[in-house]
Amino acid sequence: MRSVSQQLPSVVAFLGVIAGALPFASAADDLFHQVKPILESTCVRCHAGPEAKAGLRITSREELLKGGASGPAIDLQSPGDSLLVSAVTYDGFEMPPTGKMPQPRIDAVVAWVKAGAPWPAGQQLKIEHPVHGPPQVNEETRNHWSFRSLKQPETPQVVHADRVANPIDAFVLQKLEAKGFTLSPEADRRALIRRLTYDLIGLPPTPEEVEAFVNDPSPKAYENLVERLLASPQYGEQWGRQWLDVVRYAETNSFERDNPKPYVWRYRDYVIRAFNDDMPYDQFIREQLAGDELDQVTPDRIIATGFYRLGLWDDEPADPELAFYDGLDDIAATTAQAFLGLTMNCARCHDHKLDPIPIKDYYSFVSFFRNVRHYGKRSDDTVLEASVRSIAPAEVESKHAAEVDAWRERVKELDAVVAAFEETARQKLIGGEKDDFKSEGVRENILKRHVGTLFTEEEFGKYAAARKERNRLRRQPPKSEEQALCVKENGTTVPTSFVLLRGNPQAPGDEVTPAFPQVLSPPTPDIRVPASGESSGRRRALAEWIASPENPLTARVMVNRIWQGHFGRGLVRSTNNFGLQGDAPTHPELVDWLASEFMARGWSVKAMHRLIVMSSAYRQSSRHAPSAMGPDPLASDPQNDLLWRFDMRRLKAEEVRDSMLAVTGSLNTAAMYGPSIYVPIEDEVLAGQSRPGYGWGKSSPEDQRRRAVYIHIKRSLTVPILAAFDAADTDFTCPVRFASTQPTQALGMINGAFANEQAGKLADLALAWVRGGNDPAPQVRIMLERVTQRPATETEVERGVQLVRDLQKTHGQTRQQAMQTFALVALNLNEFLYLD
């Protein structure tokens, strides 16, 4: 008698014959028919035909059992361990690579595999040959991870539950433990306070603050530190600066003249206040995109719309119509990337090559801004008319109007006096002088020649005085300082929008109306004309959709920016690009959990700071200590994608400059807000301008010591120390700062006037604290501890003392010169410029 194993093929064949009569046959068919469209829409594009990726073809059960380069896709002996199951659940392989499928689809595939992958006879998958060209808007692209509706995932259970300070750690540990890793030990308190203080306020802690935290026995010492820093006015200056990067904040127009933008600093102050006040992020969006169209319009909301005026402006364009559309493209690009993480501007001339954004979607998006007035037409006077609005109270506005009326009346009177005298004199002129007199600018000089002949000196004097006063008044009309750079529209009637073929305004295509990107399965815009009658209401419709909890991108993009601000890089590294070719999230479930929490906590940015900095993941040490008990994460994850330690980072440009002022006791943190300041720039740098020094003023010494966020940002002239340490590119939205290493950094920090000035102040400060004595050790110790925010070791002090003595003995420096040189060395320490 044959064994059961020998009889198995016959049994299987017999079951196949009678399957139609068995109850479970229809269930198996149902499973296949649930999975079939998933395979067709998600998998066959890459895994069919002779060029199937990794040699895996999925167009039949036999091919799945055969598998590809990694082995069989389905393991009938242990179906739950099949490669296909691990791929769709993102446990190892991650398929599809465009983003994890919704859970119901994953469940269907897993159930089908566990049922033995039934495949009814005669059934074939529909294979569509790949269409070469831009991605299409379809079920597959709509299923990209960031385009799917946001749902909060459940917090995973982990082995190292003792390291879970909040759910963030559970998501991080889940990934680590799957690889046999865990979190690094917690950083010591000195590293933590320095890290946290820089992250939240952009400044070093004082030595006194460090010692107080290190010696605080309270179990809430760290939590109390977090709250103190979040309540600091300097918090808004630090985090406001990060938002200014994203919205391409600058205070001049670029191009040849690079003239200043009037009152633009009010937008900077608005952003700083918004972060300090913890304005809900959805409100922050609405105010910037449509503050003038909201039900209640306030001065701050008008200022917020300065967002639209931060870009470049060519005041002498060769093609004014093209320049107008360039301005709309700048607005659309910044809006889409800043709030949605979409590079929609890539579809200006053709369908997006990398994302499912047709050219029609781009121009439908641009049409939300079609009625926005261009920044100006040519002269700066037109900017005041098109982009500046009064934010003064009614009584101030009334007073200003009276001043303008009086000014106009006086100019009119003087015009009459000048014109009467000139007309009388013109009739007496002869020859070439009569022709030259047509030019207003030369009239006074011509008439001066005829004093004593055509008219008396007294008569000419009255004329010259009236002309001088008139010209002065023309140049200096009454100004209300309570004005803001803002958006304005051309009333309620909006010009028709068209697709511009190849982006050319002279080649209009199909007509378009406002609409949101199709791939996001959005609603129809709800456009309502504001009661003011000054605008179309289109921008508010856009703002309401972007700020809606139903928008799948907005919260994801912002929590990723906040994460980047703390960890130096986002969970999605391509912070401005959440599209198909953007970087995939290292922790997709964590992104969605954070985004869900963000909205649940009232869109509070400070609430997200608390979550992130209170986590064990954030409080890890940056030091790599391989464990003898398990695998080395550095070998398999050198980029630290799994967050098994905290990444070190270099200080940003503003932090470098402000920290030098802080450690020397010079930083002026009391002065906040108001017009921007000008710091000294070397003549050699100013000489690089077409008009050396043009547009760069001089502030008081007290103002020069204010934080870098208040320094005037001139696009054609960057403060050298900020330029050397990778200040933001202001021509476009800047999602992340570079952290380069280049010679100009060392040259500026050793030879620069600013660095040497601060070194001198640090040496003076240390000497003042020591008060007398010939021993340089106490002074050296103070300088080291001010710079590093930790106690100096005896070895470090001894080396410093030796350097000071060598400088005096070998190089002939005085005691004060040697101390200043040592201070310069201290300010160049890596420990000063890097966060551990």
C-alpha positions in Angstrom: 0.0 0.0 0.0 1.3 3.4 -0.9 2.1 6.0 1.8 0.1 9.1 2.2 2.8 11.2 0.7 2.8 9.0 -2.4 -0.9 9.3 -2.7 -0.9 13.1 -2.3 -0.9 14.0 -6.0 -3.8 11.8 -6.7 -5.7 13.3 -3.7 -5.0 16.8 -4.9 -6.2 15.8 -8.4 -9.4 14.2 -7.1 -10.1 17.3 -5.0 -9.6 19.5 -8.1 -12.2 17.4 -9.9 -14.9 17.8 -7.3 -13.9 21.3 -6.1 -16.9 22.8 -7.8 -19.2 20.7 -5.5 -17.4 21.5 -2.3 -18.4 24.5 -0.1 -14.9 25.9 0.2 -14.3 26.1 -3.5 -16.3 29.3 -3.9 -14.5 30.8 -0.9 -11.1 30.1 -2.6 -12.4 31.7 -5.8 -13.5 34.7 -3.8 -10.1 35.0 -2.3 -8.5 35.0 -5.7 -10.9 37.5 -7.2 -10.2 39.8 -4.2 -6.4 39.6 -4.9 -6.5 39.6 -8.7 -7.1 43.4 -9.1 -4.5 44.1 -6.4 -1.9 42.1 -8.3 -2.9 43.7 -11.6 -2.9 47.3 -10.3 0.1 47.1 -8.0 2.5 44.3 -9.1 2.4 43.3 -12.7 3.9 46.5 -13.9 7.3 45.4 -12.5 6.9 41.6 -12.2 5.7 40.3 -15.6 7.4 39.5 -18.9 11.0 38.7 -19.8 12.4 41.7 -18.0 10.6 41.2 -14.7 12.4 42.8 -11.8 14.6 40.4 -9.7 13.4 37.6 -12.0 10.1 37.3 -10.2 7.0 36.9 -12.3 3.6 36.8 -10.7 1.3 36.1 -13.6 0.6 32.5 -12.6 0.6 30.4 -9.4 3.5 28.3 -10.8 5.7 31.4 -11.3 4.9 32.6 -7.8 6.0 29.2 -6.4 9.1 29.3 -8.5 10.0 32.8 -7.4 12.9 34.9 -8.5 16.4 35.9 -7.3 15.4 35.9 -3.6 13.6 32.5 -3.8 10.0 31.4 -4.0 7.5 34.2 -3.4 5.1 31.7 -1.7 6.1 29.0 0.8 3.3 26.4 0.9 4.9 24.7 3.9 4.8 27.9 5.9 2.6 30.4 4.1 2.8 33.1 6.8 6.6 33.3 6.3 6.3 33.7 2.5 8.4 36.5 0.9 5.2 37.9 -0.6 3.7 38.3 2.8 6.8 40.0 4.2 6.9 42.3 1.2 3.3 43.6 1.4 3.5 43.9 5.2 6.8 45.8 4.9 8.6 43.3 7.1 11.9 43.0 5.2 11.1 43.6 1.5 8.9 46.6 1.0 6.5 46.3 -1.9 5.1 48.2 -3.6 8.0 50.7 -3.3 5.7 53.6 -3.8 4.1 53.1 -0.4 2.6 50.5 1.8 -0.8 49.3 0.7 -3.9 50.0 2.8 -4.5 47.4 5.5 -7.6 45.8 3.8 -5.6 45.1 0.7 -2.7 43.7 2.7 -5.1 41.5 4.7 -6.6 40.1 1.4 -3.2 39.2 0.0 -2.1 37.5 3.3 -5.3 35.5 3.6 -5.0 34.4 0.0 -1.4 33.2 0.5 -2.3 31.4 3.8 -5.1 29.6 1.9 -2.5 28.2 -0.4 -2.7 30.9 -3.1 -5.7 29.3 -5.0 -5.7 30.2 -8.7 -8.8 29.0 -10.6 -8.1 27.3 -13.9 -8.2 29.6 -16.9 -7.8 32.8 -14.9 -5.2 35.2 -16.2 -4.0 38.5 -14.9 -4.5 41.5 -17.1 -1.1 42.8 -18.1 -0.9 46.4 -19.3 2.3 47.2 -20.9 4.1 50.0 -19.1 3.3 53.4 -20.5 6.4 55.4 -21.0 6.0 58.9 -19.9 4.8 60.9 -16.9 3.0 59.0 -14.1 -0.8 59.0 -14.5 -3.5 59.8 -12.0 -4.9 56.4 -11.2 -5.5 54.0 -8.4 -1.9 53.0 -8.2 -0.6 56.6 -7.8 -3.4 57.6 -5.5 -2.2 54.8 -3.3 1.2 56.4 -2.7 1.8 56.5 1.0 1.6 60.3 1.4 -1.5 60.7 -0.9 -3.6 58.2 1.2 -6.1 59.4 3.8 -4.5 59.9 7.2 -5.3 57.3 9.8 -3.6 57.0 13.2 -1.8 53.6 13.4 -1.8 51.7 16.7 1.2 52.0 18.9 3.3 48.8 18.6 4.4 46.5 21.4 8.1 46.3 21.9 10.5 44.2 24.0 12.4 47.1 25.5 9.3 48.7 27.0 11.5 50.3 29.7 12.9 52.7 27.0 9.4 53.9 25.9 8.9 57.4 27.3 6.0 58.0 24.8 4.7 56.3 21.7 7.4 57.7 19.5 9.9 55.3 21.1 7.7 52.3 20.4 7.7 53.1 16.7 11.4 53.6 16.7 12.1 50.5 18.8 9.9 48.3 16.6 12.3 49.0 13.7 15.4 48.6 15.8 14.4 45.4 17.4 13.5 43.8 14.1 17.2 44.1 13.3 18.4 43.1 16.7 19.3 46.6 17.8 18.0 48.9 20.5 18.4 52.6 21.5 21.7 54.0 22.7 22.1 55.0 26.3 20.7 58.4 27.3 23.1 61.3 26.9 24.5 62.9 30.0 22.8 66.0 31.4 25.4 68.5 30.1 24.9 67.2 26.5 21.1 67.2 26.9 20.8 70.8 28.1 23.1 72.1 25.4 21.3 70.1 22.7 17.8 71.1 23.9 18.7 74.8 24.4 20.1 75.1 20.9 17.2 73.2 19.4 14.5 75.3 21.1 16.0 78.8 21.3 19.2 78.7 19.1 21.6 79.8 21.8 24.0 78.1 24.2 23.0 77.7 27.9 24.9 79.8 30.4 27.3 78.0 32.7 24.9 78.8 35.6 22.0 77.2 33.7 24.0 74.1 33.0 25.1 73.6 36.6 21.5 74.2 37.9 20.2 71.5 35.6 23.0 69.0 36.3 22.4 69.3 40.0 18.6 69.4 40.0 17.4 66.3 41.9 13.8 66.7 40.8 12.5 63.8 38.6 10.9 66.6 36.5 14.1 68.5 36.0 14.2 67.8 32.3 10.5 68.4 31.8 10.8 71.7 33.6 13.7 72.7 31.4 11.6 72.0 28.3 8.8 74.2 29.5 11.2 77.0 30.4 12.7 77.0 27.0 9.3 76.8 25.2 8.2 79.8 27.2 11.3 81.8 26.3 10.8 84.8 23.8 13.9 83.4 22.0 12.0 80.3 21.1 10.0 82.2 18.4 13.2 83.7 17.0 14.7 80.3 16.6 11.7 78.5 15.1 10.5 81.5 13.2 13.8 81.6 11.4 13.2 78.0 10.3 9.9 78.9 8.8 11.5 82.0 7.1 13.8 79.5 5.3 10.8 77.6 3.9 9.0 80.7 2.5 12.2 82.2 0.9 12.2 85.2 3.2 14.4 88.1 2.1 14.1 91.9 2.3 15.1 92.9 -1.2 14.0 92.2 -4.7 17.2 90.8 -6.3 18.2 91.7 -9.9 20.4 94.7 -10.7 19.0 97.2 -8.3 18.1 94.8 -5.5 16.0 97.5 -3.9 14.4 96.9 -0.4 10.9 95.6 0.1 9.0 98.2 2.2 7.8 97.1 5.6 8.7 93.4 4.9 10.2 93.1 8.4 6.6 93.1 9.8 6.1 89.6 8.2 9.2 88.4 10.0 7.9 89.7 13.3 4.5 88.2 12.6 6.1 84.7 12.2 8.2 85.1 15.4 5.1 86.1 17.4 3.0 83.3 15.9 5.5 80.7 17.1 5.9 82.3 20.5 2.1 82.4 20.9 1.8 78.8 19.6 -0.7 79.9 17.0 -2.5 76.7 15.7 -0.8 75.7 12.5 -4.1 75.5 10.5 -4.7 79.2 11.5 -1.1 80.0 10.5 -1.8 78.6 7.1 -5.1 80.5 6.6 -3.7 83.8 7.7 -0.7 83.7 5.3 -2.7 82.5 2.3 -5.9 84.4 2.8 -5.7 86.7 5.9 -7.4 89.5 4.0 -10.3 87.3 3.0 -11.1 85.8 6.4 -14.3 86.8 8.2 -12.4 89.0 10.6 -9.5 90.9 9.1 -6.9 92.2 11.5 -3.6 94.1 11.0 -1.7 90.8 11.8 -3.7 89.0 9.1 -2.9 91.6 6.6 0.8 91.4 7.5 0.6 87.6 7.2 -0.2 87.9 3.5 3.3 89.4 3.0 4.0 85.7 2.3 3.1 86.5 -1.3 5.6 89.3 -1.6 8.8 87.6 -0.4 10.0 86.5 -3.8 12.2 88.0 -6.5 10.9 91.0 -8.5 12.4 92.2 -11.8 11.6 95.9 -12.1 12.8 96.1 -15.7 11.6 92.8 -17.3 12.3 92.3 -21.0 8.9 90.5 -21.2 6.4 91.9 -18.7 3.7 89.3 -19.3 6.2 86.4 -18.8 7.5 88.2 -15.7 3.9 88.2 -14.4 3.6 84.4 -14.8 7.0 83.9 -13.3 5.7 85.7 -10.2 2.6 83.4 -10.2 4.9 80.4 -10.6 7.0 81.5 -7.6 3.9 81.8 -5.5 2.5 78.4 -6.6 5.8 76.7 -6.2 6.4 78.0 -2.7 2.8 77.3 -1.6 2.8 73.7 -2.9 6.2 72.8 -1.5 5.9 74.7 1.9 2.5 73.4 2.8 2.0 70.2 0.7 5.4 68.9 0.0 4.6 68.8 -3.8 6.9 70.1 -6.5 3.9 71.3 -8.6 6.0 73.9 -10.4 7.7 71.1 -12.4 4.4 70.9 -14.4 4.6 74.5 -15.7 5.6 73.5 -19.2 4.5 69.9 -19.5 3.0 67.1 -17.4 5.1 66.4 -14.3 7.8 63.9 -15.2 8.0 62.3 -11.8 4.6 62.8 -10.1 1.0 62.3 -11.2 0.5 66.1 -11.7 -0.8 66.9 -15.2 -0.1 70.4 -16.6 -3.8 71.1 -16.3 -3.6 70.5 -12.6 -0.7 73.0 -12.3 -2.6 75.8 -14.1 -5.8 75.0 -12.1 -3.7 75.5 -9.0 -2.1 78.7 -10.3 -5.6 80.0 -11.1 -6.2 80.4 -7.3 -3.7 83.2 -7.5 -4.6 84.6 -11.0 -6.2 87.7 -9.6 -3.3 88.6 -7.4 -1.8 91.9 -8.4 1.8 91.8 -9.5 4.3 93.1 -6.9 4.8 96.3 -8.9 5.0 97.5 -12.5 8.3 99.2 -12.8 9.2 101.9 -10.2 9.2 101.5 -6.4 6.2 103.9 -6.3 4.1 101.2 -8.0 5.1 98.8 -5.3 3.5 101.0 -2.7 0.3 101.2 -4.7 0.1 97.5 -5.6 1.6 95.8 -2.5 1.3 98.1 0.6 -1.7 98.7 2.7 -2.3 100.8 5.9 -2.8 98.8 9.1 -3.3 102.0 11.2 -6.3 102.4 13.5 -9.1 104.6 12.1 -8.1 107.7 14.1 -4.5 107.5 12.9 -5.6 106.9 9.4 -7.8 110.0 9.5 -4.9 112.1 10.8 -2.6 110.8 8.0 -5.3 111.6 5.4 -5.5 115.1 6.6 -1.7 115.4 6.4 -1.7 114.1 2.8 -4.4 116.6 1.9 -2.4 119.5 3.4 0.7 118.3 1.6 -1.1 118.1 -1.8 -2.5 121.6 -1.3 0.9 123.1 -0.5 2.6 121.4 -3.5 -0.2 122.8 -5.6 0.4 126.3 -4.3 4.1 126.0 -5.0 3.6 124.6 -8.4 1.5 127.7 -9.3 4.2 130.1 -8.0 6.9 128.3 -10.0 4.9 127.9 -13.1 3.9 131.6 -13.2 7.5 132.8 -12.9 8.8 130.3 -15.4 6.1 131.1 -18.0 6.8 134.9 -17.7 10.6 134.3 -18.1 10.2 131.8 -21.0 8.5 134.5 -23.1 11.6 136.7 -22.8 14.1 134.0 -23.7 15.5 133.8 -27.3 17.5 131.3 -29.4 18.7 127.9 -28.0 17.8 128.8 -24.4 14.1 128.8 -25.4 14.5 125.1 -26.6 16.6 124.1 -23.6 13.9 125.5 -21.3 11.6 122.7 -22.2 13.5 120.4 -19.8 12.4 121.1 -16.3 15.7 120.1 -14.8 17.8 122.9 -16.4 15.3 125.8 -16.0 16.7 127.2 -12.8 20.3 127.3 -14.1 19.1 129.1 -17.3 17.2 131.7 -15.4 20.1 132.3 -13.0 22.1 133.8 -15.9 19.5 136.6 -16.4 19.4 137.9 -12.8 19.6 141.7 -13.0 18.4 141.8 -16.6 15.1 140.0 -17.0 14.2 140.1 -13.3 15.7 141.2 -10.0 17.7 139.1 -7.6 14.9 139.2 -5.1 12.4 137.9 -7.6 14.7 135.1 -8.6 15.3 134.3 -4.9 11.6 133.8 -4.2 11.3 131.6 -7.3 14.3 129.4 -6.3 13.0 129.0 -2.8 9.6 128.0 -3.9 11.1 125.5 -6.4 13.4 124.0 -3.8 10.5 123.6 -1.3 8.3 122.0 -3.9 10.9 119.5 -5.0 11.6 118.6 -1.4 7.9 118.0 -0.7 7.6 115.9 -3.9 10.4 113.6 -2.7 9.0 113.4 0.9 5.3 112.9 0.9 3.7 112.2 4.3 4.2 108.6 5.3 2.3 106.5 7.7 4.7 104.1 9.3 1.8 101.8 10.2 1.7 100.1 6.8 2.4 96.5 5.7 3.6 94.7 2.7 0.7 92.5 1.7 -1.3 90.9 -1.1 -3.8 92.8 -3.1 -6.2 91.6 -5.8 -7.9 93.3 -8.8 -11.4 93.2 -7.3 -13.8 90.4 -7.6 -13.7 89.7 -11.4 -11.0 87.3 -12.3 -9.4 87.0 -15.7 -9.9 83.7 -17.5 -7.0 81.2 -16.9 -5.6 78.9 -19.5 -3.1 76.1 -19.8 0.0 77.8 -21.3 1.6 75.5 -23.8 5.2 75.0 -23.0 4.7 77.6 -20.3 4.5 80.3 -23.0 1.9 83.1 -22.2 1.6 83.7 -26.0 0.4 80.1 -26.5 -2.8 79.6 -24.4 -4.4 76.2 -24.5 -7.5 74.8 -22.7 -9.3 77.0 -20.2 -9.0 76.0 -16.6 -10.7 76.9 -13.4 -9.5 76.6 -9.7 -9.1 73.0 -8.7 -6.9 70.9 -6.3 -4.5 68.2 -7.5 -6.6 65.2 -8.8 -4.3 62.6 -7.3 -5.3 63.7 -3.8 -9.0 62.9 -4.5 -10.0 66.4 -3.3 -13.3 68.1 -3.0 -14.5 70.9 -5.4 -13.3 74.3 -4.2 -15.8 76.3 -2.2 -15.2 79.8 -3.5 -17.1 82.7 -1.9 -16.5 86.3 -2.7 -15.6 88.3 0.5 -17.9 91.0 1.7 -15.2 93.6 1.3 -15.5 93.2 -2.5 -11.7 93.6 -2.8 -10.8 90.1 -3.8 -12.2 86.9 -5.4 -12.2 84.5 -2.4 -10.2 82.0 -4.3 -7.2 82.1 -2.0 -9.4 81.4 1.0 -10.9 78.4 -0.7 -7.3 77.1 -1.2 -6.3 77.9 2.3 -9.3 76.1 3.8 -8.6 73.0 1.8 -4.8 73.0 2.7 -5.7 73.5 6.4 -8.4 70.9 6.4 -7.9 67.7 8.5 -9.0 65.8 5.4 -6.0 67.0 3.4 -3.6 64.0 3.5 -0.4 66.0 3.1 -0.5 69.1 5.3 0.0 67.6 8.8 2.5 65.0 7.5 4.6 67.7 5.9 4.7 69.9 9.0 5.4 67.3 11.6 8.3 66.1 9.4 9.7 69.7 9.4 9.4 69.8 13.2 11.2 66.4 13.4 13.9 67.8 11.1 14.4 70.8 13.4 15.2 68.4 16.3 17.0 65.5 14.6 18.8 67.4 11.8 16.9 65.5 9.1 13.2 64.5 8.6 11.7 61.0 8.8 11.2 61.9 5.1 14.6 63.3 4.1 13.2 65.2 1.1 11.3 67.7 3.3 9.8 69.6 0.4 9.0 66.5 -1.7 6.5 63.9 -0.6 5.9 62.8 -4.2 6.6 59.5 -5.9 10.3 60.2 -6.3 10.8 61.9 -2.9 12.6 59.9 -0.2 10.5 57.2 1.4 9.9 57.7 5.1 12.2 55.7 7.3 9.3 55.3 9.8 6.0 55.7 7.8 3.8 54.7 10.7 5.5 57.2 13.0 4.9 60.0 10.4 1.2 59.1 10.4 1.0 58.8 14.2 2.7 62.2 14.6 0.5 63.8 12.0 -2.6 62.4 13.7 -1.5 63.7 17.1 -0.7 67.1 15.6 -4.2 67.6 14.5 -5.7 66.0 17.7 -3.7 68.4 19.8 -5.2 71.4 18.0 -2.3 71.8 15.5 -0.1 72.9 18.4 3.6 73.1 17.3 4.7 73.4 20.9 2.8 70.2 21.7 4.8 68.4 19.1 8.1 69.8 20.5 7.1 68.3 23.9 6.4 64.9 22.4 9.6 64.8 20.4 12.1 66.1 23.0 10.6 64.1 25.8 11.1 60.8 23.9 14.0 58.5 24.6 14.9 58.6 20.9 15.7 62.3 21.2 17.6 61.9 24.5 20.0 59.3 23.2 23.7 59.7 23.3 25.4 60.4 20.0 28.4 58.2 21.0 28.6 54.9 19.2 29.4 52.1 21.6 29.2 48.6 19.9 27.7 45.9 22.0 29.5 42.7 22.3 26.2 41.0 22.8 24.6 41.8 19.4 25.2 43.1 15.8 26.8 46.5 15.3 24.3 48.9 13.9 27.0 51.1 12.4 27.9 48.4 10.0 24.4 47.8 8.7 22.9 51.2 9.1 25.7 53.8 8.8 23.2 56.5 7.9 21.4 56.0 11.1 18.0 55.6 9.4 16.8 53.5 12.2 17.7 56.1 14.8 19.9 53.9 17.0 21.8 57.0 18.2 21.4 60.8 18.1 23.2 62.4 15.1 25.7 65.2 15.9 25.1 68.5 14.0 27.0 71.6 13.3 25.6 74.9 14.4 23.7 76.8 11.8 25.0 80.2 10.5 22.9 82.3 12.8 23.7 80.1 15.7 27.4 80.5 15.1 27.2 84.2 15.0 24.8 84.6 18.0 26.7 82.1 20.1 29.9 84.1 19.8 28.1 87.1 21.1 26.4 85.1 23.8 29.6 83.6 25.3 31.3 87.0 25.3 28.3 88.5 27.2 27.6 90.9 24.3 24.3 89.5 22.8 21.4 91.9 23.1 18.3 89.6 23.6 16.2 92.4 25.1 15.6 94.2 21.8 13.0 92.2 19.7 11.1 93.1 16.5 11.1 96.2 14.4 13.0 97.3 11.3 16.0 95.2 10.4 19.5 96.1 11.5 22.8 96.5 9.6 26.0 95.0 10.9 29.5 96.0 9.7 30.7 94.4 6.5 34.3 94.7 5.3 35.0 97.2 2.5 36.5 94.4 0.4 33.1 92.6 0.5 31.1 95.8 -0.3 33.4 96.5 -3.2 32.0 93.4 -4.9 28.7 95.3 -5.5 28.0 97.2 -8.7 27.5 100.2 -6.5 29.7 99.5 -3.4 27.9 99.9 -0.2 24.5 100.7 -1.9 21.6 99.6 0.2 23.6 98.7 3.3 23.1 101.1 6.3 24.8 101.4 9.7 23.0 100.6 12.9 24.0 101.6 16.5 26.4 99.4 18.4 23.6 98.2 20.6 21.5 97.1 17.6 24.4 95.4 16.0 24.5 93.0 18.9 20.9 91.8 18.3 20.2 88.3 17.1 21.0 87.4 13.5 17.3 86.9 12.7 17.0 90.7 12.7 19.9 91.4 10.3 18.7 92.9 7.0 18.7 90.2 4.3 19.9 91.7 1.1 19.8 89.1 -1.7 23.0 90.4 -3.4 25.0 90.9 -0.3 25.1 88.4 2.5 26.9 89.0 5.8 30.2 87.0 5.4 30.0 84.9 8.5 26.4 83.9 7.7 27.4 83.1 4.1 30.4 81.0 5.1 28.2 78.8 7.4 25.6 78.1 4.8 22.8 80.6 5.4 19.6 79.9 3.5 19.3 80.4 -0.2 16.6 83.1 -0.4 15.8 82.8 -4.1 13.7 79.7 -3.6 12.1 77.8 -0.7 14.9 76.3 1.4 13.8 73.1 3.0 17.1 72.2 4.7 20.4 73.9 5.3 23.6 72.6 4.0 26.3 71.8 6.5 29.4 72.2 4.4 33.1 72.3 5.4 35.0 74.9 3.4 38.1 77.0 3.7 36.2 80.3 4.1 34.8 79.1 7.4 38.2 78.6 9.0 39.6 81.8 7.4 36.6 83.8 8.7 36.8 82.4 12.1 40.6 83.0 12.4 41.1 86.2 10.4 37.6 87.8 10.3 37.0 91.1 12.0 33.9 89.9 13.8 35.6 86.8 15.2 38.6 88.7 16.4 36.4 91.4 18.0 34.5 88.8 19.9 37.7 87.0 21.0 38.9 90.3 22.4 35.7 90.7 24.4 35.9 87.2 25.7 39.4 87.8 26.9 38.3 91.1 28.6 35.3 89.3 30.2 37.5 86.6 31.7 40.1 89.1 32.9 37.4 91.2 34.6 36.1 88.1 36.4 39.6 87.1 37.6 40.7 90.6 38.7 44.4 90.6 39.0 47.2 88.1 39.4 49.8 86.9 36.9 48.6 83.3 36.6 46.8 82.9 33.3 45.2 79.6 34.4 42.0 81.1 35.9 41.4 83.3 32.8 42.0 80.3 30.5 39.6 78.2 32.5 36.8 80.8 32.4 37.1 81.1 28.6 37.1 77.4 28.0 34.0 76.9 30.2 32.1 79.8 28.6 32.7 78.3 25.2 32.1 74.6 26.0 29.5 75.0 28.8 31.3 72.4 30.9 34.1 72.3 33.5 37.5 72.5 31.8 39.9 69.6 32.6 43.3 70.3 34.2 45.0 69.1 31.0 43.0 71.5 28.9 43.9 74.4 31.2 47.6 73.5 31.2 47.7 73.4 27.4 46.0 76.8 27.3 48.4 78.3 29.7 51.4 76.9 27.8 50.0 78.4 24.6 49.6 81.8 26.2 53.2 81.7 27.5 54.5 80.6 24.1 52.7 83.5 22.4 54.3 85.9 24.9 57.8 84.5 24.8 58.2 83.3 21.2 56.0 85.7 19.3 56.3 88.8 21.5 52.7 89.2 22.3 51.5 91.2 25.3 49.5 89.4 28.0 46.3 90.8 26.6 47.2 89.9 23.0 48.0 86.4 24.0 44.8 86.0 25.9 42.8 87.3 22.9 44.6 84.8 20.7 43.7 82.0 23.0 40.1 83.2 23.1 40.1 83.0 19.3 41.4 79.4 19.5 38.6 78.6 22.0 36.0 80.0 19.6 37.3 77.7 16.9 37.0 74.5 18.9 34.8 71.8 17.3 33.1 71.5 20.6 31.9 75.1 20.3 30.7 74.6 16.7 29.1 71.2 17.0 26.3 69.7 19.1 26.9 66.3 20.6 
